[in-house]
Amino acid sequence: MALVHLEEIEVGTGFQTARRTVTEADIAAFAGVSGDFNPLHTDEIFAREETPFEGRIAHGPLVLSMSYGLRSVRDDWKVLALVECQRRFRAPVYPGDTVWASYEVLDRRASRSRPGRGFVTLGVQVHSDRGEIVQEGRDVLMVAALAARAAAAKGGGSDD
């Protein structure tokens, strides 16, 4: 299968990801991996009685990470790197909430310093089944250009 290159990504294109339910196990595993055992994420009574939330909430970076892993058309792009990520955490995500992301291609440009690649800027909103936008922001991805594929073909190899 040929992957989608920089020149084939249209500014203004929008797409959504698959959905995923955030589980208790996800939150516990992320606390263990990140070392963030803040009671906001690990202590139900504290979260209910000492914070404005209804109970324990998922870590913001956990939900951000999940949004990257949810299946979408972006998986078919020849992505070389995540260059930048900006997020605003707008609302809590509770265990049992289902999340998904919607993206819009805001910009596409060739690299001025690295031939054969460029950058795609995406606007992103992460939604929950409670009808809220829980995160919003912007991502910048480095994407291979068609020129890189042509150069690889000329050399006898393929970058797909």
N, CA and C atoms as a LAMMPS dump frame, in Angstrom:
ITEM: TIMESTEP
0
ITEM: NUMBER OF ATOMS
480
ITEM: BOX BOUNDS ff ff ff
-5.0000000000000000e+02 5.0000000000000000e+02
-5.0000000000000000e+02 5.0000000000000000e+02
-5.0000000000000000e+02 5.0000000000000000e+02
ITEM: ATOMS id mol type element x y z
1 1 1 N 0.842 -1.179 0
2 1 2 C 0 0 0
3 1 3 C 0.888 1.244 0
4 2 1 N 0.627 2.162 -0.89
5 2 2 C 1.366 3.422 -0.945
6 2 3 C 0.847 4.358 0.138
7 3 1 N 1.772 4.994 0.823
8 3 2 C 1.396 5.939 1.858
9 3 3 C 1.173 7.321 1.257
10 4 1 N 0.407 8.147 1.959
11 4 2 C 0.078 9.501 1.515
12 4 3 C 1.24 10.426 1.866
13 5 1 N 1.685 11.199 0.878
14 5 2 C 2.801 12.126 1.047
15 5 3 C 2.302 13.563 1.208
16 6 1 N 3.227 14.42 1.569
17 6 2 C 2.936 15.822 1.88
18 6 3 C 2.036 16.483 0.834
19 7 1 N 2.389 16.383 -0.433
20 7 2 C 1.663 17.084 -1.483
21 7 3 C 0.237 16.565 -1.669
22 8 1 N -0.048 15.401 -1.153
23 8 2 C -1.374 14.784 -1.306
24 8 3 C -2.323 15.13 -0.157
25 9 1 N -1.832 15.867 0.838
26 9 2 C -2.65 16.256 1.994
27 9 3 C -3.2 17.652 1.736
28 10 1 N -4.506 17.781 1.732
29 10 2 C -5.16 19.043 1.374
30 10 3 C -5.489 19.878 2.612
31 11 1 N -5.09 21.151 2.569
32 11 2 C -5.466 22.091 3.623
33 11 3 C -6.982 22.207 3.644
34 12 1 N -7.549 22.228 4.83
35 12 2 C -9.002 22.306 4.993
36 12 3 C -9.665 20.957 5.188
37 13 1 N -8.941 19.879 4.921
38 13 2 C -9.496 18.538 5.1
39 13 3 C -9.732 18.267 6.581
40 14 1 N -10.866 17.689 6.895
41 14 2 C -11.179 17.302 8.264
42 14 3 C -11.388 15.798 8.354
43 15 1 N -11.11 15.241 9.514
44 15 2 C -11.34 13.811 9.735
45 15 3 C -11.476 13.529 11.219
46 16 1 N -12.096 12.395 11.519
47 16 2 C -12.24 11.955 12.908
48 16 3 C -11.501 10.644 13.107
49 17 1 N -11.166 10.387 14.363
50 17 2 C -10.523 9.131 14.719
51 17 3 C -11.571 8.12 15.162
52 18 1 N -11.098 6.914 15.392
53 18 2 C -11.925 5.908 16.059
54 18 3 C -12.146 6.36 17.506
55 19 1 N -13.01 5.663 18.222
56 19 2 C -13.293 5.975 19.631
57 19 3 C -12.632 4.953 20.544
58 20 1 N -12.456 5.348 21.814
59 20 2 C -11.895 4.438 22.809
60 20 3 C -12.41 4.833 24.176
61 21 1 N -12.775 3.829 24.968
62 21 2 C -13.226 4.066 26.328
63 21 3 C -12.026 4.028 27.276
64 22 1 N -11.915 5.048 28.11
65 22 2 C -10.828 5.149 29.087
66 22 3 C -11.192 4.263 30.28
67 23 1 N -10.293 3.36 30.626
68 23 2 C -10.575 2.4 31.695
69 23 3 C -9.786 2.712 32.962
70 24 1 N -10.211 2.085 34.048
71 24 2 C -9.464 2.158 35.313
72 24 3 C -8.04 1.655 35.097
73 25 1 N -7.901 0.579 34.319
74 25 2 C -6.577 -0.001 34.057
75 25 3 C -5.687 0.987 33.298
76 26 1 N -6.262 1.747 32.361
77 26 2 C -5.489 2.757 31.632
78 26 3 C -4.904 3.781 32.598
79 27 1 N -5.727 4.256 33.514
80 27 2 C -5.295 5.293 34.457
81 27 3 C -4.223 4.741 35.396
82 28 1 N -4.42 3.533 35.906
83 28 2 C -3.426 2.925 36.8
84 28 3 C -2.113 2.677 36.07
85 29 1 N -2.187 2.184 34.846
86 29 2 C -0.966 1.921 34.078
87 29 3 C -0.233 3.219 33.775
88 30 1 N -0.967 4.268 33.416
89 30 2 C -0.312 5.539 33.114
90 30 3 C 0.331 6.123 34.37
91 31 1 N -0.323 5.994 35.517
92 31 2 C 0.289 6.467 36.768
93 31 3 C 1.6 5.736 37.013
94 32 1 N 1.617 4.431 36.769
95 32 2 C 2.832 3.656 36.968
96 32 3 C 3.935 4.024 35.996
97 33 1 N 3.596 4.209 34.735
98 33 2 C 4.597 4.543 33.718
99 33 3 C 5.13 5.955 33.926
100 34 1 N 4.244 6.9 34.241
101 34 2 C 4.647 8.307 34.355
102 34 3 C 5.17 8.653 35.744
103 35 1 N 4.813 7.85 36.747
104 35 2 C 5.173 8.188 38.12
105 35 3 C 4.257 9.224 38.74
106 36 1 N 3.164 9.574 38.044
107 36 2 C 2.217 10.58 38.535
108 36 3 C 1.107 9.891 39.315
109 37 1 N 1.311 9.804 40.629
110 37 2 C 0.32 9.186 41.505
111 37 3 C -0.463 10.237 42.286
112 38 1 N -0.628 11.412 41.706
113 38 2 C -1.403 12.473 42.336
114 38 3 C -2.762 11.899 42.732
115 39 1 N -3.237 12.206 43.949
116 39 2 C -4.528 11.654 44.383
117 39 3 C -5.695 12.043 43.485
118 40 1 N -5.538 13.074 42.682
119 40 2 C -6.573 13.438 41.715
120 40 3 C -6.864 12.279 40.766
121 41 1 N -5.843 11.436 40.539
122 41 2 C -5.979 10.302 39.625
123 41 3 C -6.104 8.966 40.356
124 42 1 N -5.764 8.927 41.629
125 42 2 C -5.653 7.637 42.323
126 42 3 C -6.525 7.495 43.571
127 43 1 N -7.14 8.575 44.037
128 43 2 C -7.897 8.537 45.299
129 43 3 C -9.301 9.085 45.067
130 44 1 N -10.257 8.188 44.994
131 44 2 C -11.64 8.562 44.676
132 44 3 C -12.222 9.535 45.698
133 45 1 N -11.997 9.281 46.971
134 45 2 C -12.562 10.153 48.011
135 45 3 C -11.954 11.548 47.93
136 46 1 N -10.632 11.624 47.83
137 46 2 C -9.98 12.928 47.681
138 46 3 C -10.552 13.671 46.475
139 47 1 N -10.626 13.008 45.34
140 47 2 C -11.089 13.668 44.116
141 47 3 C -12.516 14.19 44.273
142 48 1 N -13.382 13.409 44.91
143 48 2 C -14.784 13.819 45.101
144 48 3 C -14.918 14.94 46.125
145 49 1 N -14.174 14.832 47.244
146 49 2 C -14.376 15.754 48.366
147 49 3 C -13.482 16.99 48.324
148 50 1 N -12.34 16.912 47.672
149 50 2 C -11.367 18.01 47.735
150 50 3 C -11.159 18.739 46.407
151 51 1 N -11.837 18.305 45.356
152 51 2 C -11.659 18.936 44.045
153 51 3 C -13.032 19.26 43.454
154 52 1 N -13.075 20.028 42.393
155 52 2 C -14.369 20.328 41.763
156 52 3 C -14.909 19.192 40.898
157 53 1 N -14.206 18.051 40.864
158 53 2 C -14.596 16.953 39.981
159 53 3 C -15.507 15.965 40.689
160 54 1 N -16.198 15.139 39.896
161 54 2 C -17.141 14.147 40.418
162 54 3 C -16.44 12.931 41.003
163 55 1 N -15.161 12.786 40.689
164 55 2 C -14.363 11.65 41.148
165 55 3 C -13.008 11.714 40.471
166 56 1 N -12.276 10.599 40.558
167 56 2 C -10.942 10.544 39.939
168 56 3 C -11.049 10.84 38.45
169 57 1 N -9.998 11.473 37.925
170 57 2 C -9.971 11.774 36.497
171 57 3 C -8.713 11.196 35.868
172 58 1 N -8.8 10.975 34.578
173 58 2 C -7.641 10.51 33.808
174 58 3 C -6.622 11.632 33.704
175 59 1 N -5.37 11.273 33.637
176 59 2 C -4.293 12.235 33.412
177 59 3 C -4.497 12.892 32.046
178 60 1 N -4.305 14.214 31.972
179 60 2 C -4.407 14.901 30.686
180 60 3 C -3.473 14.323 29.637
181 61 1 N -2.185 14.084 29.988
182 61 2 C -1.287 13.495 28.99
183 61 3 C -1.682 12.074 28.569
184 62 1 N -2.403 11.347 29.421
185 62 2 C -2.901 10.025 29.023
186 62 3 C -3.9 10.181 27.88
187 63 1 N -4.831 11.095 28.03
188 63 2 C -5.846 11.306 26.993
189 63 3 C -5.184 11.824 25.719
190 64 1 N -4.207 12.719 25.868
191 64 2 C -3.455 13.204 24.714
192 64 3 C -2.8 12.028 23.989
193 65 1 N -2.139 11.148 24.734
194 65 2 C -1.479 9.984 24.137
195 65 3 C -2.483 9.085 23.435
196 66 1 N -3.62 8.865 24.068
197 66 2 C -4.649 8.044 23.443
198 66 3 C -5.105 8.649 22.119
199 67 1 N -5.214 9.98 22.074
200 67 2 C -5.697 10.619 20.844
201 67 3 C -4.745 10.36 19.678
202 68 1 N -3.447 10.204 19.959
203 68 2 C -2.496 9.886 18.891
204 68 3 C -2.66 8.459 18.398
205 69 1 N -3.064 7.563 19.265
206 69 2 C -3.148 6.157 18.89
207 69 3 C -4.459 5.73 18.267
208 70 1 N -5.449 6.6 18.253
209 70 2 C -6.749 6.23 17.701
210 70 3 C -6.694 6.212 16.174
211 71 1 N -7.169 5.151 15.582
212 71 2 C -7.12 4.941 14.126
213 71 3 C -7.796 6.091 13.397
214 72 1 N -7.115 6.568 12.334
215 72 2 C -7.682 7.608 11.481
216 72 3 C -6.95 7.586 10.14
217 73 1 N -7.357 8.462 9.234
218 73 2 C -6.679 8.565 7.941
219 73 3 C -5.224 8.981 8.112
220 74 1 N -4.911 9.632 9.214
221 74 2 C -3.529 10.039 9.484
222 74 3 C -2.589 8.843 9.516
223 75 1 N -3.105 7.66 9.85
224 75 2 C -2.283 6.444 9.873
225 75 3 C -1.776 6.067 8.487
226 76 1 N -2.417 6.586 7.446
227 76 2 C -2.013 6.294 6.071
228 76 3 C -1.01 7.315 5.526
229 77 1 N -0.682 8.321 6.332
230 77 2 C 0.286 9.328 5.914
231 77 3 C 1.698 8.826 6.177
232 78 1 N 2.639 9.282 5.386
233 78 2 C 4.064 8.949 5.577
234 78 3 C 4.647 9.929 6.611
235 79 1 N 4.235 9.76 7.876
236 79 2 C 4.673 10.63 8.969
237 79 3 C 6.072 10.211 9.399
238 80 1 N 6.969 11.188 9.458
239 80 2 C 8.345 10.94 9.868
240 80 3 C 8.574 11.287 11.339
241 81 1 N 7.817 12.262 11.857
242 81 2 C 8.018 12.675 13.243
243 81 3 C 6.877 13.568 13.706
244 82 1 N 6.641 13.555 15.001
245 82 2 C 5.805 14.559 15.651
246 82 3 C 6.748 15.689 16.034
247 83 1 N 6.503 16.883 15.502
248 83 2 C 7.402 18.013 15.698
249 83 3 C 6.957 18.9 16.857
250 84 1 N 5.66 19.057 16.993
251 84 2 C 5.134 19.956 18.02
252 84 3 C 3.748 19.504 18.431
253 85 1 N 3.441 19.735 19.696
254 85 2 C 2.123 19.381 20.232
255 85 3 C 1.716 20.459 21.225
256 86 1 N 0.555 21.039 21.023
257 86 2 C 0.002 22.002 21.979
258 86 3 C -1.398 21.529 22.349
259 87 1 N -1.682 21.489 23.634
260 87 2 C -3.017 21.105 24.085
261 87 3 C -3.465 21.997 25.23
262 88 1 N -4.731 22.279 25.235
263 88 2 C -5.402 22.915 26.369
264 88 3 C -6.352 21.87 26.923
265 89 1 N -6.224 21.578 28.205
266 89 2 C -7.09 20.595 28.854
267 89 3 C -8.329 21.342 29.368
268 90 1 N -9.45 21.141 28.682
269 90 2 C -10.651 21.94 28.941
270 90 3 C -11.644 21.3 29.901
271 91 1 N -11.696 19.992 29.937
272 91 2 C -12.687 19.32 30.777
273 91 3 C -12.117 17.971 31.204
274 92 1 N -12.6 17.447 32.328
275 92 2 C -12.072 16.175 32.817
276 92 3 C -12.553 14.987 31.999
277 93 1 N -11.762 13.923 32.055
278 93 2 C -12.145 12.631 31.486
279 93 3 C -12.159 11.652 32.654
280 94 1 N -13.298 11.005 32.845
281 94 2 C -13.486 10.065 33.946
282 94 3 C -13.338 8.63 33.445
283 95 1 N -12.988 7.708 34.334
284 95 2 C -12.995 6.296 33.928
285 95 3 C -14.378 5.944 33.378
286 96 1 N -14.402 5.282 32.246
287 96 2 C -15.664 4.925 31.596
288 96 3 C -16.071 5.873 30.486
289 97 1 N -15.463 7.059 30.417
290 97 2 C -15.75 7.987 29.315
291 97 3 C -15.149 7.438 28.015
292 98 1 N -15.842 7.662 26.931
293 98 2 C -15.334 7.305 25.611
294 98 3 C -14.871 8.582 24.92
295 99 1 N -13.672 8.527 24.342
296 99 2 C -13.079 9.711 23.706
297 99 3 C -12.76 9.428 22.241
298 100 1 N -12.706 10.486 21.453
299 100 2 C -12.264 10.44 20.064
300 100 3 C -11.789 11.843 19.714
301 101 1 N -11.081 11.966 18.615
302 101 2 C -10.556 13.269 18.205
303 101 3 C -11.06 13.636 16.822
304 102 1 N -11.214 14.929 16.603
305 102 2 C -11.478 15.448 15.27
306 102 3 C -10.331 16.384 14.916
307 103 1 N -9.89 16.284 13.675
308 103 2 C -8.739 17.04 13.187
309 103 3 C -9.129 17.843 11.955
310 104 1 N -8.419 18.947 11.745
311 104 2 C -8.513 19.711 10.505
312 104 3 C -7.097 20.087 10.085
313 105 1 N -6.796 19.896 8.804
314 105 2 C -5.496 20.291 8.272
315 105 3 C -5.507 21.814 8.117
316 106 1 N -4.677 22.49 8.919
317 106 2 C -4.625 23.95 8.911
318 106 3 C -3.573 24.505 7.96
319 107 1 N -2.481 23.765 7.79
320 107 2 C -1.389 24.259 6.962
321 107 3 C -0.556 23.089 6.478
322 108 1 N 0.075 23.28 5.334
323 108 2 C 1.004 22.305 4.767
324 108 3 C 2.1 23.09 4.084
325 109 1 N 3.354 22.756 4.4
326 109 2 C 4.45 23.471 3.746
327 109 3 C 5.664 22.571 3.617
328 110 1 N 6.401 22.784 2.559
329 110 2 C 7.652 22.058 2.352
330 110 3 C 8.7 22.599 3.316
331 111 1 N 9.612 21.756 3.714
332 111 2 C 10.721 22.18 4.565
333 111 3 C 11.674 23.056 3.767
334 112 1 N 12.127 24.131 4.38
335 112 2 C 13.103 25.007 3.724
336 112 3 C 14.524 24.464 3.884
337 113 1 N 14.759 23.637 4.902
338 113 2 C 16.12 23.174 5.182
339 113 3 C 16.342 21.683 4.908
340 114 1 N 15.261 20.932 4.754
341 114 2 C 15.384 19.486 4.561
342 114 3 C 14.567 19.047 3.356
343 115 1 N 15.203 18.909 2.203
344 115 2 C 14.467 18.475 1.008
345 115 3 C 13.84 17.095 1.225
346 116 1 N 12.719 16.888 0.561
347 116 2 C 12.068 15.582 0.637
348 116 3 C 11.114 15.433 1.8
349 117 1 N 10.887 16.514 2.52
350 117 2 C 9.931 16.452 3.631
351 117 3 C 9.318 17.818 3.858
352 118 1 N 8.272 17.826 4.665
353 118 2 C 7.598 19.081 4.986
354 118 3 C 6.814 18.931 6.261
355 119 1 N 5.954 19.906 6.499
356 119 2 C 5.24 19.957 7.767
357 119 3 C 3.75 20.148 7.529
358 120 1 N 2.957 19.43 8.297
359 120 2 C 1.506 19.556 8.266
360 120 3 C 1.065 19.984 9.661
361 121 1 N 0.317 21.088 9.72
362 121 2 C -0.224 21.577 10.986
363 121 3 C -1.682 21.17 11.07
364 122 1 N -2.034 20.541 12.168
365 122 2 C -3.395 20.05 12.391
366 122 3 C -4.016 20.751 13.588
367 123 1 N -5.253 21.207 13.436
368 123 2 C -6.048 21.621 14.582
369 123 3 C -6.713 20.376 15.127
370 124 1 N -6.789 20.234 16.447
371 124 2 C -7.351 19.024 17.039
372 124 3 C -8.303 19.368 18.181
373 125 1 N -9.379 18.621 18.253
374 125 2 C -10.288 18.648 19.393
375 125 3 C -10.523 17.209 19.824
376 126 1 N -10.388 16.954 21.126
377 126 2 C -10.69 15.635 21.672
378 126 3 C -12.044 15.748 22.362
379 127 1 N -12.953 14.865 21.998
380 127 2 C -14.333 14.888 22.477
381 127 3 C -14.578 13.733 23.445
382 128 1 N -15.575 13.908 24.303
383 128 2 C -16.015 12.798 25.156
384 128 3 C -17.487 12.514 24.892
385 129 1 N -17.898 11.334 25.284
386 129 2 C -19.298 10.957 25.101
387 129 3 C -20.226 11.723 26.048
388 130 1 N -19.663 12.556 26.905
389 130 2 C -20.489 13.421 27.75
390 130 3 C -20.815 14.728 27.033
391 131 1 N -20.441 14.815 25.739
392 131 2 C -20.778 15.981 24.929
393 131 3 C -19.848 17.165 25.14
394 132 1 N -18.638 16.908 25.621
395 132 2 C -17.695 17.985 25.878
396 132 3 C -16.458 17.862 24.994
397 133 1 N -15.859 19 24.694
398 133 2 C -14.517 19.006 24.129
399 133 3 C -13.591 19.011 25.334
400 134 1 N -12.849 17.921 25.513
401 134 2 C -12.018 17.777 26.708
402 134 3 C -10.605 18.301 26.504
403 135 1 N -10.155 18.332 25.26
404 135 2 C -8.852 18.903 24.921
405 135 3 C -8.957 19.553 23.551
406 136 1 N -8.161 20.593 23.352
407 136 2 C -8.059 21.17 22.022
408 136 3 C -6.668 21.751 21.85
409 137 1 N -6.255 21.829 20.604
410 137 2 C -4.929 22.366 20.366
411 137 3 C -4.487 22.196 18.934
412 138 1 N -3.178 21.943 18.807
413 138 2 C -2.565 21.925 17.485
414 138 3 C -1.395 20.955 17.514
415 139 1 N -1.223 20.225 16.427
416 139 2 C -0.087 19.321 16.254
417 139 3 C 0.622 19.69 14.964
418 140 1 N 1.933 19.534 14.953
419 140 2 C 2.708 19.698 13.728
420 140 3 C 3.443 18.386 13.477
421 141 1 N 3.226 17.819 12.292
422 141 2 C 3.847 16.561 11.906
423 141 3 C 4.844 16.806 10.775
424 142 1 N 5.97 16.09 10.822
425 142 2 C 6.882 16.077 9.676
426 142 3 C 6.433 14.93 8.784
427 143 1 N 6.237 15.219 7.497
428 143 2 C 5.701 14.244 6.551
429 143 3 C 6.626 14.18 5.335
430 144 1 N 6.862 12.98 4.835
431 144 2 C 7.69 12.798 3.639
432 144 3 C 6.988 13.394 2.428
433 145 1 N 7.788 14.012 1.558
434 145 2 C 7.277 14.587 0.315
435 145 3 C 7.421 13.578 -0.822
436 146 1 N 6.672 13.798 -1.883
437 146 2 C 6.77 12.917 -3.049
438 146 3 C 8.177 12.912 -3.624
439 147 1 N 8.888 14.008 -3.517
440 147 2 C 10.259 14.081 -4.023
441 147 3 C 11.131 13.02 -3.36
442 148 1 N 10.887 12.723 -2.1
443 148 2 C 11.659 11.695 -1.399
444 148 3 C 11.36 10.319 -1.985
445 149 1 N 10.106 10.07 -2.327
446 149 2 C 9.735 8.791 -2.927
447 149 3 C 10.364 8.645 -4.295
448 150 1 N 10.355 9.728 -5.073
449 150 2 C 10.946 9.688 -6.413
450 150 3 C 12.448 9.434 -6.333
451 151 1 N 13.121 10.065 -5.384
452 151 2 C 14.554 9.87 -5.221
453 151 3 C 14.883 8.431 -4.818
454 152 1 N 14.052 7.869 -3.944
455 152 2 C 14.267 6.49 -3.517
456 152 3 C 14.034 5.538 -4.678
457 153 1 N 13.023 5.812 -5.501
458 153 2 C 12.746 4.955 -6.663
459 153 3 C 13.898 5.014 -7.668
460 154 1 N 14.46 6.181 -7.839
461 154 2 C 15.571 6.368 -8.762
462 154 3 C 16.776 5.555 -8.293
463 155 1 N 16.936 5.475 -6.979
464 155 2 C 18.056 4.728 -6.409
465 155 3 C 17.764 3.237 -6.311
466 156 1 N 16.582 2.82 -6.706
467 156 2 C 16.231 1.407 -6.695
468 156 3 C 15.477 0.958 -5.466
469 157 1 N 15.368 1.826 -4.476
470 157 2 C 14.653 1.461 -3.245
471 157 3 C 13.3 2.131 -3.195
472 158 1 N 12.586 1.899 -2.14
473 158 2 C 11.289 2.518 -1.923
474 158 3 C 11.212 2.954 -0.478
475 159 1 N 10.567 4.101 -0.24
476 159 2 C 10.415 4.565 1.13
477 159 3 C 9.015 4.286 1.67
478 160 1 N 8.247 3.491 0.967
479 160 2 C 6.881 3.168 1.452
480 160 3 C 6.916 1.96 2.292
